[in-house]
Amino acid sequence: VSGRKGASGFSFDLMTFNVLGSQHTSPSGGRPAFAPGRVRSEWGKGLIERRGASLVGLSEPQPDQINQFNIATRGAWTFFPGTTQGYDAAPQSVMWKDSDWEYVWADTAQLPFMRKSRPQPVVRLRHRASGREIYMINAHLSPGKMQADRDKGLAIIVQLIRLLRDDNLPIIVTGDLNEHGLAFRKIACETFLNAAVGGKSRGGQCELPRHMRVDWIFGGRGSFSDTAVDISSRVRRTTDHAVISSTFTVE
């Protein structure tokens, strides 16, 4: 349940969720085995509720899917950028549950995507029950053979973490980074963040997690527990990615 108070702070559930963009499941989109984006958004809402997540980093949502998430959740969540900054900003949106989180500040950073660039969100939120604040960065990096894009994107994420670090707030990074070991080496081993799926990145060690996917949750100034990599039938009918969730306890 989001917003639990722990011995050393407070805990909340979060998720990284590539929702499979609706353009991929349109009649000409090449994924006929999947239902339309509108329907899958409703199913996605169920997956979020099942976990109890109050903070979600989305990948690939198209504006129609964000609108449908908003309808399905009856306006109980805020999306950023959502549909406020045009088509290119929507597919990297963060969503947070308004009853648990209060908006403090938000901006975007330009990261390479498909040999162009897209605005990707950096948000600062206040946890209503505790009054504590956090930063969250959500990113979607280029797929396939576009390694140069991903290298630049990971470097920018590391720069953002270092810029935000001086505020002494917890920092969360989520997203479909389209990398396995390299994402861990760059984000966990070059900053103070840990990965929800494990691995070692302290004391000069950089030991990869045993099981890695392209979707990641990292966090600093806190600890992860109860991490789940969901590939259940409910997930497989909704998206072509695993849905990864975890509980983060702030120090």
Secondary structure, 3 states (H helix, E strand, C coil): CCCEEECCEEEEEEEEEECCCHHHHCCCCCCCCCCCHHHHHHHHHHHHHHHCCCEEEEECCCHHHHHHHHHHCCCCEEEECCCCCCCCCHHHCEEEECCCEEEEEEEEEEEEECCEEEEEEEEEEEECCCCCEEEEEEEECCCCCCHHHHHHHHHHHHHHHHHHHCCCCCEEEEEECCCCHHHHHHHHCCCCCEECCCCECCCCCCECCCCCCCEEEEEECEEEEEEEEECCHHHHCCCCCCEEEEEEEEC
